[in-house]
Amino acid sequence: MSKQWQRTCAALAVLLAACLLPAFLPLQACPFCDAPSITYSEQLVTADGVLLLSWESAVKPDAQNFTSGSTTYRVVEVLRSTESQTAGETITLKYYQTGKPGDLLWLLGTTSEGKLTWGLPVPMSRDCWDYIVQAPLRAAPIQTRLKYYANYLEHPDVDVAIDAYGEFAGSPYENLQEIAHEFSSQQVLGWLLNPETTPTRRGFYGLLLGLCGSKEDAKAIEPTLLAKTDEVRFGLDGMMAGYVLLTGETGLKTLADAKLKQPNVPPGEIFALLQTLRFLWQYEQDIVPPEQLKVTLRLVLDHPQYADMAIIDLARWKDWQLIPQLGERYGQGTYADADVRRAVIRFLMIASEVPAGQDPTPEASQAREYLEKLRTSDAATVKYVERHAFD
């Protein structure tokens, strides 16, 4: 099995989540979350007409003209409109839609050239409509909005629950930190340990537990984190992150000992911890000091599937203590892998950079020396990296 295929299998959960992300998702969105779709509040921003309808009747299209069908609905409620629709009147659209009397749908319209153009009605429950109508406006403070959506994360109406989750998934980590106190750690722990919980939410709930829970909560999820399994586990990275938020350096060491120092650990478990380290470096260096994060990430170098990723991360983290190790081991064992060799060269290139007008540091000089040796011993790879820069 190739390393690339191992990575693909190991990161299945992350890749699936990424496939679900809409193109408009903010770059600073919730870590360990996937956003399933555009939320209702986002749809309302561009809507000039918003109606709740009840299906009345429909006329099938003629066999010779598929555009001749129509459907008649009764207006139940008007949330917004630039025209004079009122509750109780009927509206007929040139679109055939099956249904039965009493079925509820919502309809959005936008104004074009001064005329309100309606889209296609979408089935919607009364609970979902009430949820939309009662929600704070998009312009309201984010904490006000998230406090509202927190009550609907596990709502029995699937559309409501998905939308409420989407509001959190699109929110920056800083906003999650501010709203976390609104949650009961026991409730979040219950969601996390419930086998019926949507798998792709486990990362978010794990992170949320880290923000609102206690060390006792960390102990409750520890057996799950340390379990030996070959299954691809969705959300493990977020659970690990939440665990470390509650346990600090001690918890990170526990995870590192279990996932990075033991044989035959599934690649997905290692990747989850790699993602956790990246999260801690970006957001929570007060929880685990940068030097300890570097020391832990170095352990990933012993795992061929992700050694090249770890090397590039350590270059970004300016871990120049690695220069001798990478230079001396180049081409040997794990360091003989083509991806790893390219990563080492990139690391040395970054380490050798000297700001204009400054003298090179000892580390930069050392990195340059190793690079010059590689220009002779592995010229083709060095040229490849130089041509492709940091693709």
C-alpha positions as CSV (number, residue, x, y, z in Angstrom):
1,M,0.0,0.0,0.0
2,S,1.5,3.3,-1.0
3,K,2.0,6.1,1.5
4,Q,-0.4,8.3,-0.4
5,W,-3.1,5.7,-0.2
6,Q,-2.4,5.2,3.5
7,R,-2.8,8.9,4.0
8,T,-6.0,9.0,2.1
9,C,-7.5,6.2,4.1
10,A,-6.2,7.6,7.4
11,A,-7.6,11.0,6.8
12,L,-11.0,9.8,5.5
13,A,-13.0,11.7,8.1
14,V,-11.1,15.0,7.5
15,L,-11.3,14.6,3.7
16,L,-15.1,13.9,3.9
17,A,-15.6,16.9,6.0
18,A,-13.6,19.0,3.6
19,C,-15.7,17.9,0.7
20,L,-18.8,19.2,2.6
21,L,-17.3,22.7,3.1
22,P,-19.0,25.4,1.0
23,A,-16.8,27.7,-1.0
24,F,-17.8,30.7,1.1
25,L,-16.8,29.2,4.5
26,P,-14.6,31.8,6.3
27,L,-10.9,30.9,6.6
28,Q,-11.1,31.5,10.4
29,A,-14.0,29.1,10.9
30,C,-14.4,26.7,13.8
31,P,-11.6,24.2,14.1
32,F,-12.6,20.6,13.7
33,C,-16.0,21.5,12.3
34,D,-17.5,20.8,8.9
35,A,-20.2,23.1,7.6
36,P,-22.9,21.1,5.8
37,S,-24.5,24.0,3.8
38,I,-25.3,27.6,3.7
39,T,-27.4,28.4,6.8
40,Y,-30.9,29.8,6.8
41,S,-29.7,33.1,8.2
42,E,-27.3,33.5,5.3
43,Q,-30.1,32.7,2.8
44,L,-32.2,35.4,4.4
45,V,-29.6,38.1,3.9
46,T,-30.2,38.1,0.1
47,A,-33.9,37.3,0.2
48,D,-36.5,40.0,-0.6
49,G,-39.4,37.7,-0.1
50,V,-39.8,35.0,2.5
51,L,-43.1,33.0,2.8
52,L,-44.4,30.0,4.6
53,L,-46.7,28.1,2.2
54,S,-49.2,25.2,2.4
55,W,-49.5,22.9,-0.6
56,E,-53.0,23.1,-2.1
57,S,-53.1,21.5,-5.5
58,A,-51.0,20.8,-8.6
59,V,-51.5,20.5,-12.4
60,K,-49.3,17.9,-14.1
61,P,-47.5,19.2,-17.2
62,D,-48.7,18.2,-20.6
63,A,-46.8,15.3,-22.1
64,Q,-45.9,17.5,-25.0
65,N,-44.9,20.4,-22.9
66,F,-43.0,19.7,-19.7
67,T,-43.1,23.4,-18.6
68,S,-46.9,23.6,-18.6
69,G,-47.4,22.3,-15.1
70,S,-48.2,24.4,-12.1
71,T,-48.7,24.2,-8.3
72,T,-51.0,26.3,-6.1
73,Y,-50.0,27.1,-2.5
74,R,-51.8,29.0,0.2
75,V,-49.8,31.6,2.1
76,V,-49.6,30.7,5.8
77,E,-47.2,33.4,6.9
78,V,-45.3,36.3,5.4
79,L,-41.9,37.0,6.9
80,R,-40.8,39.4,4.3
81,S,-42.0,40.6,0.9
82,T,-41.7,43.6,-1.4
83,E,-45.2,42.8,-2.8
84,S,-48.6,42.6,-1.2
85,Q,-48.8,38.9,-0.3
86,T,-51.0,38.3,2.8
87,A,-51.7,35.2,4.9
88,G,-54.6,33.2,3.5
89,E,-54.3,34.1,-0.2
90,T,-53.1,31.6,-2.8
91,I,-50.1,31.8,-5.0
92,T,-49.6,29.7,-8.2
93,L,-46.2,29.0,-9.6
94,K,-45.4,27.6,-13.0
95,Y,-43.7,24.6,-11.5
96,Y,-45.2,21.1,-10.8
97,Q,-44.5,19.9,-7.3
98,T,-46.1,16.8,-5.8
99,G,-47.5,17.0,-2.3
100,K,-50.7,16.7,-0.2
101,P,-52.9,19.4,1.3
102,G,-51.3,20.9,4.4
103,D,-47.7,20.1,3.5
104,L,-45.6,23.1,4.5
105,L,-42.9,24.7,2.4
106,W,-40.9,27.9,2.5
107,L,-40.4,30.1,-0.5
108,L,-37.6,32.7,-1.1
109,G,-37.7,35.4,-3.7
110,T,-35.2,38.1,-4.9
111,T,-35.9,41.3,-6.7
112,S,-34.6,41.7,-10.2
113,E,-35.3,44.8,-12.3
114,G,-37.9,45.9,-9.8
115,K,-39.8,42.6,-9.9
116,L,-39.9,39.9,-7.2
117,T,-38.9,36.6,-8.7
118,W,-39.7,33.5,-6.6
119,G,-37.5,30.5,-6.4
120,L,-38.7,26.9,-5.8
121,P,-40.6,26.1,-2.6
122,V,-38.7,23.8,-0.3
123,P,-40.4,21.5,2.2
124,M,-40.1,22.7,5.8
125,S,-41.6,21.8,9.2
126,R,-43.5,24.2,11.4
127,D,-40.7,23.8,14.0
128,C,-38.1,24.8,11.4
129,W,-40.1,27.8,10.4
130,D,-40.5,29.0,13.9
131,Y,-36.8,28.4,14.5
132,I,-35.9,30.7,11.6
133,V,-38.4,33.4,12.5
134,Q,-37.4,33.6,16.1
135,A,-33.6,33.6,15.4
136,P,-31.7,36.8,16.0
137,L,-31.0,38.9,12.9
138,R,-27.7,38.2,11.1
139,A,-26.5,41.7,12.2
140,A,-27.0,40.9,15.9
141,P,-23.9,40.3,18.0
142,I,-22.4,36.9,17.4
143,Q,-22.6,35.9,21.0
144,T,-26.4,36.6,21.0
145,R,-26.8,34.5,17.9
146,L,-24.7,31.6,19.0
147,K,-26.5,31.5,22.4
148,Y,-29.8,31.1,20.5
149,Y,-28.4,28.4,18.2
150,A,-26.9,26.5,21.1
151,N,-30.4,25.4,22.1
152,Y,-31.0,23.7,18.8
153,L,-27.8,21.7,18.2
154,E,-29.5,18.3,18.9
155,H,-33.1,19.3,18.0
156,P,-35.2,16.4,16.8
157,D,-35.9,18.2,13.5
158,V,-32.9,17.3,11.5
159,D,-33.0,20.4,9.4
160,V,-33.0,22.6,12.5
161,A,-30.1,20.7,14.1
162,I,-28.0,20.8,10.9
163,D,-28.6,24.5,10.5
164,A,-27.8,25.3,14.2
165,Y,-24.6,23.3,13.9
166,G,-23.7,25.2,10.7
167,E,-23.9,28.5,12.6
168,F,-21.2,27.2,15.0
169,A,-19.2,25.6,12.2
170,G,-18.8,29.0,10.5
171,S,-17.8,30.8,13.7
172,P,-14.2,31.6,14.6
173,Y,-12.6,29.8,17.5
174,E,-12.5,33.0,19.6
175,N,-16.3,33.2,19.4
176,L,-16.6,29.6,20.6
177,Q,-14.4,30.4,23.6
178,E,-16.7,33.3,24.5
179,I,-19.9,31.3,24.3
180,A,-18.7,28.0,25.8
181,H,-19.8,28.9,29.3
182,E,-23.4,28.7,28.1
183,F,-23.1,25.0,27.7
184,S,-23.4,22.3,30.4
185,S,-20.3,20.1,30.3
186,Q,-22.5,17.1,31.2
187,Q,-24.7,17.8,28.3
188,V,-21.8,18.1,25.9
189,L,-20.2,15.0,27.3
190,G,-23.4,13.2,26.8
191,W,-23.5,14.2,23.2
192,L,-19.9,13.2,22.7
193,L,-20.3,9.7,24.2
194,N,-23.7,9.0,22.6
195,P,-23.2,6.5,19.8
196,E,-26.2,8.0,18.0
197,T,-24.5,11.4,17.7
198,T,-23.7,12.4,14.1
199,P,-20.0,11.3,13.7
200,T,-18.9,14.4,12.0
201,R,-20.0,16.5,15.0
202,R,-17.7,14.7,17.5
203,G,-14.7,16.9,16.7
204,F,-16.8,20.0,17.5
205,Y,-18.3,18.5,20.7
206,G,-14.8,17.4,21.8
207,L,-13.4,20.9,21.3
208,L,-16.5,22.4,23.1
209,L,-16.0,20.0,26.0
210,G,-12.4,21.3,26.3
211,L,-13.8,24.9,26.6
212,C,-16.5,24.2,29.1
213,G,-15.5,21.1,31.0
214,S,-13.2,19.9,33.8
215,K,-10.5,17.4,34.4
216,E,-13.2,14.9,35.4
217,D,-14.7,15.3,31.9
218,A,-11.2,14.7,30.4
219,K,-11.0,11.4,32.4
220,A,-14.4,10.4,31.0
221,I,-13.2,10.6,27.4
222,E,-9.7,9.3,28.0
223,P,-10.6,5.6,27.5
224,T,-12.1,6.5,24.1
225,L,-9.0,8.5,23.0
226,L,-6.6,5.8,24.1
227,A,-8.6,2.8,22.7
228,K,-6.7,0.6,20.3
229,T,-8.8,0.3,17.1
230,D,-8.3,0.0,13.4
231,E,-11.5,2.0,12.7
232,V,-11.3,5.4,11.1
233,R,-12.7,7.6,13.8
234,F,-14.4,10.9,12.9
235,G,-13.7,13.9,15.1
236,L,-10.8,12.3,17.0
237,D,-8.7,15.4,16.4
238,G,-11.2,17.7,18.1
239,M,-11.6,15.3,21.0
240,M,-7.9,15.2,21.5
241,A,-7.7,19.0,21.4
242,G,-10.5,19.3,24.0
243,Y,-8.7,16.7,26.1
244,V,-5.5,18.7,26.1
245,L,-7.3,21.9,26.8
246,L,-8.4,20.3,30.1
247,T,-5.2,18.5,30.9
248,G,-2.4,20.6,29.5
249,E,1.1,19.2,29.0
250,T,0.3,16.1,31.0
251,G,-2.6,15.2,28.7
252,L,-0.5,15.9,25.6
253,K,2.2,13.5,26.9
254,T,-0.4,10.9,27.5
255,L,-1.6,11.1,23.9
256,A,1.9,11.2,22.5
257,D,2.9,8.1,24.5
258,A,-0.1,6.2,23.2
259,K,-0.1,7.4,19.6
260,L,3.5,8.2,18.7
261,K,5.6,5.9,20.8
262,Q,3.7,2.7,20.3
263,P,4.0,0.2,17.4
264,N,1.2,-0.4,14.9
265,V,-0.8,2.7,15.6
266,P,-3.2,3.3,12.7
267,P,-2.2,6.3,10.6
268,G,-5.5,8.1,11.3
269,E,-4.8,8.2,15.0
270,I,-1.4,9.8,14.3
271,F,-2.9,12.3,11.9
272,A,-5.5,13.3,14.4
273,L,-2.7,14.1,16.9
274,L,-0.8,16.0,14.2
275,Q,-4.0,18.1,13.7
276,T,-4.3,18.6,17.4
277,L,-0.7,19.9,17.6
278,R,-1.4,22.3,14.8
279,F,-4.4,23.6,16.6
280,L,-2.5,24.1,19.8
281,W,0.3,26.0,18.1
282,Q,-2.2,28.3,16.3
283,Y,-4.6,29.0,19.2
284,E,-3.4,27.7,22.6
285,Q,0.3,28.2,23.3
286,D,-0.7,29.2,26.8
287,I,-2.0,25.7,27.4
288,V,1.1,23.9,26.1
289,P,4.3,25.9,25.6
290,P,5.7,26.1,22.1
291,E,8.9,24.2,22.9
292,Q,6.8,21.2,24.2
293,L,4.7,21.3,21.0
294,K,7.9,21.1,19.0
295,V,9.2,18.2,21.0
296,T,6.0,16.3,20.5
297,L,5.8,17.0,16.8
298,R,9.4,15.7,16.3
299,L,8.0,12.3,17.3
300,V,6.0,12.3,14.1
301,L,9.2,12.1,12.2
302,D,9.4,8.5,13.1
303,H,6.2,7.8,11.3
304,P,6.8,7.6,7.5
305,Q,3.2,8.5,6.5
306,Y,3.4,12.0,8.0
307,A,7.1,12.7,8.4
308,D,7.2,15.2,5.5
309,M,4.2,17.1,6.9
310,A,5.8,17.3,10.3
311,I,9.1,18.6,8.8
312,I,7.3,21.4,7.0
313,D,5.3,22.3,10.1
314,L,8.5,22.4,12.1
315,A,10.0,24.7,9.5
316,R,7.1,27.1,10.0
317,W,7.6,26.8,13.7
318,K,11.3,27.6,13.2
319,D,12.6,24.5,15.0
320,W,16.2,25.0,13.9
321,Q,17.5,22.4,16.4
322,L,16.5,19.9,13.8
323,I,19.0,21.1,11.2
324,P,21.8,18.6,12.2
325,Q,19.4,15.7,12.4
326,L,17.8,16.4,9.0
327,G,21.1,17.1,7.4
328,E,22.9,14.0,8.7
329,R,20.0,11.5,8.2
330,Y,19.1,12.7,4.7
331,G,18.7,9.7,2.4
332,Q,18.6,7.2,5.2
333,G,15.7,5.1,6.4
334,T,12.5,7.2,6.6
335,Y,14.6,10.1,5.2
336,A,15.1,8.3,1.9
337,D,11.5,8.7,0.9
338,A,11.1,11.2,-1.9
339,D,8.4,13.3,-0.1
340,V,10.6,13.4,3.0
341,R,13.7,14.4,1.0
342,R,11.8,17.3,-0.6
343,A,10.5,18.3,2.8
344,V,14.0,18.3,4.3
345,I,15.2,20.5,1.4
346,R,12.4,23.0,1.9
347,F,13.1,23.0,5.7
348,L,16.8,23.8,5.0
349,M,15.8,26.5,2.4
350,I,13.6,28.2,5.0
351,A,16.2,27.9,7.7
352,S,18.9,29.4,5.5
353,E,16.9,32.6,4.7
354,V,18.6,35.8,6.0
355,P,16.6,39.1,6.2
356,A,18.1,41.9,4.0
357,G,20.7,43.9,5.8
358,Q,21.4,41.2,8.5
359,D,24.2,38.8,9.0
360,P,23.3,35.1,8.8
361,T,22.7,33.3,12.2
362,P,24.7,30.2,13.0
363,E,21.6,28.2,12.2
364,A,21.2,29.8,8.8
365,S,24.8,29.2,8.0
366,Q,24.5,25.5,9.1
367,A,21.4,25.1,6.9
368,R,23.2,26.6,3.9
369,E,26.1,24.2,4.4
370,Y,23.8,21.2,4.3
371,L,22.0,22.6,1.2
372,E,25.3,23.0,-0.6
373,K,26.2,19.3,0.1
374,L,22.8,18.2,-1.2
375,R,23.3,20.2,-4.4
376,T,26.1,17.8,-5.1
377,S,24.7,14.5,-3.6
378,D,21.1,14.9,-4.7
379,A,21.1,17.7,-7.3
380,A,17.9,16.6,-9.0
381,T,15.8,16.8,-5.9
382,V,17.2,20.2,-4.9
383,K,16.5,21.5,-8.4
384,Y,12.9,20.1,-8.3
385,V,12.2,21.9,-5.0
386,E,13.7,25.1,-6.2
387,R,11.6,25.0,-9.4
388,H,8.4,24.3,-7.5
389,A,9.2,26.6,-4.6
390,F,6.6,25.9,-1.8
391,D,3.7,24.4,-3.8
